[in-house]
Amino acid sequence: IKQRVYSICSSSDYRPGKCQLLVVREDWEAKDGKTKFGLCSSFLTFVRPGQYCVGHSTHSVMKIPDDTTVHIFMAGLGTGLAPF
């Protein structure tokens, strides 16, 4: 399976040392009429409290302004949700 790279927005101020995810399982009807499910989203929806999912992070390229009074608009494109 090919490596999948995702952009994750998780507040380290809210949960220090933790990465929180909001996952919506992707499903669709294929041309043959069968229901198909997204590989990663389906896997993650079956992870239960107390279970672990191993991943790794890389350095962010996003630059937050030093001025903490500046408004920042962040959107989870394609999700219908904005994390902040």
Secondary structure, DSSP 8 states (H G I E B T S, - for coil): -----------TTTSTT---------EEE-TTS-EEE-HHHHHHHT--TT---------------S-TTS-----BTTTTB---
